[in-house]
Amino acid sequence: MSPPPDTIRTVNGYDKNAYTYYPILIVGAGESGIALGARLMLEGFDQFRIFERQAGLGGTWWSNRYPGVACDVPAAFYSFSFSPNYKWTSLHPGGAEIYKYLSDISEKYRFVDKIEFDTDVSELRWLDQEQVWEATLTHLVPGTGDLSRREREKRIAEHGRESVYLRHEIVRARIVCSCAGGLVEPNAWPSSIPGRDTFEGPVFHSARWEHNVELKDKNVVVIGTGCSAAQFVPLLTKEPYNAKSVTQIMRSPPWVVPRPEEPFGPELYKKYSPAVFGMVPGLAWLFRLACFAQGEKDFFTLIDDNSWNHKTRKRLETQMIARMKKMVPEKYHEMLTPDYSIGCKRRIFDAAWYKSLNDPKVELTTKPITKVSPHSLMIGPGRLYPDPSDKDSKVPTNEETIPADVIILGNGFEVTTWLHPLKIRGKNGEYMQDVWDARGGPQAYLGLAMDGFPNLFIIFGPNTATGHSSVILASENMVEYTIKVITKILRGDVALAEIKKESEIAWTKTCQEKLKRTVFNSGCHNWYQTDKWNATGYPYSQIDFTLRCMFPKWGDWDLQYTRKGLLKKQAQRALNVLLLVVVIAGPYILRRQSAGSSANLQGFSHIAGWYLKQALLGVSGLVNRAITMLPD
């Protein structure tokens, strides 16, 4: 009789110190959490729980609901390989459609009931004696998890803790997987701009869009020119928003490349692509492969820094500057010409932003905000770009006052504060953030694991983001790697899985050295890195990352085997050696024995050899099954 499976259960239920135990606790129900939940269900393991701070699943696709929000990677490449979607209505579907895809995944694999919303995992603490993680759950007032951290703090200051927090709960888990995303916590009001409190109109971040704010006939100021702003700014002067004016303040120009268009046009693509992809075997897979290949081409021609790529980038930069000058008014030509290499910052795949700069209601400026008044902003004197010391520049620096009724922040996210505000305390009582500070910056082996933190896996951790490929692909690769490790634990073969310290340090050193030889380190100010540390970018191609995740280096891990696991490992090793001996030596021995005999004897020897090999394989299976029945 096999041992009972590891199950969710209440421990010491009649005691005041009772707690709920989870075999697997997952933090976050974004893309990575959804992928991990689906893969666990496919593996036949349903004893897990996903805790999500927000009121719905989807992560960044739940929180980002600004006008025009859409995927800037071709959608064929923005779905999981184990459940591809061939019914996208566009090559770049909107946020609502992506949310529906992720929601459909949770329904298809039947783990909707395993997601607990409005619940924040605020702290993790390793209990060495019990060899489990203790997690502090904070149950929130419904909907308050959708607010940013600063908004929650403000609400507490004004209305008390009970306006945000309902209760705290302590639970335990054998395995913890953090699937907390990076594009969730929005950046605050820029500290370089004084007088925020004097403004009397609405101020909000694009990632927390306030749809109840009326923009019609209002003077709108947008701070930032990143990917989000490039999607929503072109819509603000049109129906149904009808802003009176839009002034967009830019710190430095992004590199803007044309967004790939649908084959045969958007209408035909929307009408026929779902049917065509469904009817022609392999076509959708080939299209997905083509999208992947284009992304990898961008890595080998843009991201990796070498003399060949310098020339390639220069050619592309010349083409993109020429395209820009054809599309925008001449007064913007100088301020929209970047002074850094293409690829150093995240590129904007543009469909409408450049065109919107021809709208007389839209004004782009690089003058800094120097004063905030109740209904206006003073910009200038000076400029943020080009360098104010450049005397030959014709970009204006004069002081002027612009009307402002609404201010929208499009200034990005807190992506360099990994896992914050989650506190994680490991084996030696050290917090992960303190370990990172001591070692130079946020890091993890393959972005997945840290020594001193056993049975803890970080999906989409430090140094896993790409500047050229699909987040979905990278996330799925990390999920597949994690599944390979935790199935050893779930089957009872391994009690603890911890990356070796020397392996983690060696990987991080290699990573940081390689990143210095990429375009990310070519001189621009980007969100991939701080002054001395790049904790965001992956320095190699996604082909490289896929292979690393497909074939783990088990020698880099410290796996604490159970009695059953050791017996199984030793028996399997002995059987493998025996089988190898039979395969190599068996035919030779049988040929020697049948030398000089009749053809019938030779035929018999071959048949006997085949049956011997099959018998050994059968014995191997029986031994494995017997070992799995042993108690841990």
N, C-alpha and C positions, 0 to 999 in steps of 0.2 A: 504493500500500500504506500503510495507516494505521500510526502509530507504536505500538510495543508498550505495553500498558497498564502503569500503575504497579503493581508487585507486591511482596508480602512476599518478602524475599530475604536471604541472608547475604552480607555485604560483607567482602572480604579474609579469606575463610574459612580460609586456610592460615596466616594471620598471627596473632600473639599479640594484636593489637589488633582482631581480628574482632568484628563486631557484627551483630545482626539489624536490618534496616530494615523499618518498617511504614508504608505510605502513611497509615493512620489508626490512632492509638492512643487508645483510650477508657478512661477511668479510672472504674471502678465499674459493677456489673451490677445496679443497682437499677432502678426504674421508668424513669428517663431513659435509662440505658444500654441497657436492653431496647428501648425505643422507637427509639433511634437505630440500634441494630443491625438492627432490623426494617426501618426506612425505607431504610437503605443497601442491604439485600438487595432491596427493592422497586425501587430505582434501578438494580439490576443490578451493584452493586459489592460484592464479597465479600472484598476485600483489607484487612481490618482485624482488630484484636485487642482484646478487652475484658479488662482486668486487674482482678480483684476481690480485695480483701483477705480477705474472709470465705470460708467454705468452701462457700457456695452463693449462688445469685442471689436477687434480691428486695429487697436493701437493708434498709430498715426492717422489711419483712415477713419477712425471714430472722432478724433479731436480736431482734425483739420477739415473744416467745412466752409472755407472761404469761396467766393464766387470763382468758378472756373477750375476748381481743384481737380487735378487729373494726373495720371501716371505719365512720366516723361520717358519711360522705357517702353518699347513696343510690347503690347499686352500679351502677345503670343509667348513672350519670354517672361511674363509676370504671373505665372501660375505654377503650382507644384507639379513636378514630373509624375508623381503618383496619382494626381488628379488634375490633369490639364483641362483648361477651359477653351473650347473652340467656338464659343458663342459670344465673344466680345462684340459689342456694337461698333467699336472704333479701334483703330490701332493704338490710341491713347485714351482709354476709357476714363470716365469721371470717377470721383471718389465714391459716390453712392453705388456704382456698379462693382467697384473693387470690394467695398464692404459686403455687398450681397454675395460675391464669390466666397469670401472668407466665412461668412455666415452659413452658406450652403455646405461648405466643407465640414463645419461642426455638426450640421444636421445629417449629412451623408454618413459620417463615421460615428454618429450617435454619442456625442459627448457634450451636448449642450447642457445637460443636467450636471456636468462635472465642473462647470464654470461658476464661480461665485463672484458677483460684481459688487462694486462699492466696498471693496475690502482691500486694504493696503497692507502689504507685508513690510513692516517697518524695521524689523531687526531679525537677524539670524545668529544663533549662538551654538557652537559645536559642544556637545556633551561627550567628553572623551570616555568616561566610564561606561555610559550606555551606548556609545557609538551611534548616536543619532543627532540630527539637527533640531534645536528648539527654535520655533518661529513665533514672533510676536505679531499677531494680526490686529489691525485697527479697523474696526467696522465703522463706516462713514455714513453720515446722513445722505440718503439717496441723492445723487447728482453732484455732491460736493467734490467727488473724485474727479469730475470733469474740469474743475477749476485748476488753475496753475498753483504751484506751491505758494507763491506770494499772495495770490488771491485768497487762498485758504487762511494764511496767516493774518491777512487783513480782516477777514471775516471773524476770526477768533478774537482779534483785538477789539473789534467793534461790538460783537454780539456774544462773546463767551465761547468756551470750548464746546459746549453742548450744541452749538450751531453747526459744528463740523463733525465731531466725534460722538459716536453712540456708545461704544464699549471696546475694550481690549480683550483679546483671547490668546492664550498660550497653547500652541499645538506642537507636535513633534513629527519628524519625517526622517525616513531612512536616506532618501535621496532628495536633493533640492536642485531644480533647474531654473536659473534666472533667465527669463525671456523678456526682461525689461528693455524697451527700445530706446533709441537715441533721439529721435525727432519727436519728443513729447513735451519736454519742459521748455517753454519759450524764453528767449532772452528778455531781460527787463528793459525798462526805459534807459537809454544810454546815459551813463554817468557823466559823460562830457557835456550834456545839455542841461543847463540850470533852469530852475523855475517850473518844474513839472506841476507842482501843486497850484500854481496860479492859473492854469488853463481851466476854463469852465465847461468845455465841451467834452464829449466822449473820447476816451483813449483806450484802444484795445489792440491786442496782437492778432495777426491774421490766423494764428492757430487756435484762437479763442474768439472767433468772429461773433460779434453781437448782431444777430439778424434783426433784432428789434430796433436798431439804430437807423433812423431814416436818413438816407443820403441825398434825396431829391433836393435840388437847388442849394446844396451845401458845398462849401469850400473844403475839400479834403486834402490833407497832407499825408503822404506815405513816406515813411522812413525806411529805406532799404531798396535794393535792386536785385535781390536774389531770385531763386526759382519760383517761389510762391508769388512774389510781387509781379513777376513777369506774366503770371497767369491771371491775376485778378485786376491789375491796373487797367488793361485794355477794356474791361467790362464796366468800369465805374461810371463812365460818362454816357453809357447806353442804357436802354431799357433792361430791367425795370428800375435801375439805380438812379440814372439821370443826375449825376453830380454836376454842380455848376462849374467847378474847376477841380483839377487834380494836380498838385505839385509834388513831384517825386524827388526826394533828396538822396543823392548817391555819394557814397564814400569813395569808391573806385569802380571803374567799369568792369563788368563781367565779359568773358568771351561768349559770344552768342553765335550758335550754329543753327542751321535750319532743322526743324523737327521733321523726321521722316514722315512721308505722307502715305496714305492708304493706297495700295495697288488698285488702279482703275477708279480712284476717287472715293470719297467718304460715303456717298449714297449707295453706290454699287457694292462697296465693301460691307456696309451694314446690312444690305438686303441679301447678299448671296454668300458671303464668306462662311457663316455658320453651316449652311447646307453643303457647300463645296468641301470644307474641311472635314465634315462628317462623312461624306460619300467617297472621297478619294483616299484610299488607304495610304498612310504615310505622309500625306501632303502637309498636314499640320505639324508633324514632327520635323519635316524638312524645313518648314518656315521657321520654327523655333530654333533649329540648328543654325539657320542663316543669321538670325538675330544674334545668337551666341557668338558666331564666327565674326560678325561685324564688331561686336564689343571687344573680343580678344584682339582683333586687328588694331583697334584703337589703343589697347594697352601696349602692344609691341611697337607702335609707331608714335605714340604720344607720351605715355607714362614713364616708361623706362628711359633713363637719361644717358644718351650716348651720341656720338658725333653724327651718326646716320639720322637719329631722331631729331637732332637739332635742325638739320636741313628739312626734314619732313614737316616739322612744326612751323618752320619759317614759311614754307610754301602754303600751308593751310592758313596761317595767320594772314598772309597777303591776300588770299582769297576771301577770308571772312571780313577783312577791313574794306575790301572793294565792295562786297555785298552790303555792308553797313552803310557805306557812303551812297549807295544807290537807293537805300530805303528810308533814311532819316534826313531831316533838314540839315543844311550845312552847318548851322550854329552848334550842332551836337557832334560834329565829326571829331573834333579834337578831344572832347571829354569822353567819347565812347571808344577811344583808341587805347587799349590796355598797354601798360608798360612792363608786362610780365608774360611769361610763356603760356601758351594755351595748354590747359590741363592742370595748371598749378592750383587754380580754384575750380570748383565744380562748374562745368559749362551749363549754359542755359540752352535748352532745346526749344527754340522759339517758333511760335505760330502766329503771334499777334502783337507782341510788345513793340518791336521796331515800328510796325505800321501805326501803332497807337500814338507814337511820338509826332505824327503828322496832324493829330487832332489839335485844333487851336485851344481846346479846353485843357490840354495836358501840357505841363511844363516840367522839364527835367533840369535839375541844378546840382552843382557840387558845392554850393556855398553852405557853410555850417550854420546850424541854428545857434544863435548867440543870445537870444532872449525870448522868453515865453510870456505872452500876455493873455488875458482872459479869452480874447477872440482873434488873436493874431500871433504870428511868429516873426521875429526879426532874423533874417539870414544875412550873413556877411557882417563886417568886411572879411575878406579872405576867401579861400576856397580849399576844399579837401583834395581836389584833383583837377588838373595836374599840380605838381609841386608849386606852392605859392612863390618860391624863389625863382621859378622859370620866367624870366622877363620877356621871353619871346612868345609866351602863351597868350592867346586872345580870349581865353575863357574868363568871363567876368568875375570880379572880386568885390564889386561895390556893395554897400549895405542897402538893404531894402526890407520893407515890411510887407508880409503877405497875409491875406485874410485866412483864417483857419476856424472851421466849425467842428471838424472831426479829425483826429490824428490816428492813423493806422500804423502799427509797428510791423514791418516786414523784415526784421533784423535777425532772423534765424533762431537757433535753439542752443541750449546748453549741452553741447555734445562732448566736451572735454572733461566733464565731471561724471565719470563713469559710475553707474549704479546708485548715485546720489539721489535721494537721501537715505537709501537702504544701508543700514549698518550691518556688517558681516564680521563676526568674531570667530576666529579659527581655533586650531588645536592648542596653540601655545598662548591663548588669551590675547593674541594680537588681532587688531582690526585690519581688514584688507587694505583700507585706505592708508594706514600707517605703514604697512609693508610696501605698498606702491611708492609712498613718499621716500622711504629709505632706499629704494632701488632705482629712483630716478623718475618714475612716472607710472601711470596705469599700464598694466601688462598682464598677459596670460598666455600660457602655452597654446598656440594656435587660436588664441582668443577664447579658449574654452575652459582652461583649468589652471588653478594656482596651487603650488605646494603649500602644505599646512592647512588646506581646506578640503578634506576628503569628501567624496561623494557629493561634491558641489560642481555643477556645470553651468557655464555662462554661455548662453546662445547669443551670438552676435556681440561678443565682448570686444576688448581692445584690439586694434589692428586687424579688423576683419572687413571694414568698409572698403568699397572699391570706387574708383572715379570713372569707371568705364562699363560696368556690367550691372546685372540685376541683383537687387537686394534679396529677392526671393531665392535665387540660386545659392548665394552664399549662406543664407539662413538654412536652407534645406540640407546643404552639405554638413553644416555643424550639427543639425538634428540627426543626420545619419551616423555621424561619428559618435555622438552621445548615445544613440541607441545601441551601437556596438559595445560600448562600455557597460551601460546599465543593464543590458540583458544578462551579462555575466553575474551581476548582483541579484537580479530578479530570479534567475534560475537556481540561486543558492550556491553557485560555484565560487563567488568572491564576496567577502564581507565588506571590504573597503577598497576603493580605487582612488589613488592619489598620484598626481604627477610628481616626478622626482624634481627636487630643487635644482639640480644641475641641468636637467633638461629644460626647465622653464627659463632659467637664466641664460642658457646657451641660445634658446630660440629667440628670446627678447633681444639679446645682443646682435644676433644675425639680422633680425628684423629692423632694428634701428639703424644699423650700418647700411643695410640695403636701401632703406628709405632716404638716406642722405644722397643716394645716387638716383633719385627719381625726380620727376618734374615738380613734386610737392615741395621740394626743398630748393626751388630755383629762384626764390626771392620775393614771393608775394605774401600777403597777409591772408591766410585761409583758416577755415574752421577745422582742418585736419590736425593742426599742431599748435603747440605753444612755442615759446621762443627756442626751447632746447629739446623738446620731446614731441614726437608724433605718435599719439596713442590711438589714432583713428584708421589710417590707411593701411591696406595690405600691400606689401611691396612687390608681389609677384602676380602672375596671371591667375585667372579663375580655373584654367586647366590645371595649374600647379596645385591650387587649393583643393580642387575636386579629388585629385589623386591622393593628396595627403589624407583627406577624410575617408576615402575609400579603403585605404590600406594603412591603418594605424601602426605606428612603431611601438609595439608592446614593451620593448625594452626601455622606453622612456617613462613607463608607468611603474609605480610600486603597487602591485595588486596583492592584497592580503587574502589568500585563498582559504576557503573553508575546508574541513576534513573531506567532505564530499568532492569539493573542487580539486583538491590535491590528488585524491585517488583517481578521479576521472582524468586528470591531466597526465598522471604517471601511466595509467592503463592505456590511454590513447597513444602516448609516446611509444610504449612497448609494442603495441599492436602495429603502429606505423612502421617501426623498425622491422618487425617480423614480416609484415606485408611486403616491404621493400626487398627483403632478403628472398622471399618466395618469388617475387616478380623477376628479380635479377638472376637468382641461382636456380630456380625451379626448372625452367626450360633446358638449361645446360645439363643438369643432373638427369633429367628424363631422357634427353637425347643420348647421353652417355650410356644409360641403361638399355636404351632401345637400339643402340648401334649394332648393326649386323642382323637385326631381327626383321621379321616380315613387315609389310606395310600396315597390316592390321595392328601389330604391336605399337607401331609409331602413332597410328591414329588413336589407339587407346591411351598412350602416354599424354598426348595433347589434351584429350578429354579429361583425363585424370588431373592434369595441371589446372585446367579451367575450373573444375569442381573444387579443387583445393583452395584456389583463390576466392571463390564464392563462399566457401565455408568459413574462411578467415574473416571475410567481410561480415558474414552473418554473426560470427562470434563477437566481432567488434561492436556491432549494434546491440547485441544482447548485454554485453558488459556495460555499455553506456547506459542502457535502460536500467540495469540493476543499480548502477552507481547513483542515478538520479533518484532512486527510491530510498537511498540512505538518508538518515536524519542529519541535519546540519550540525 
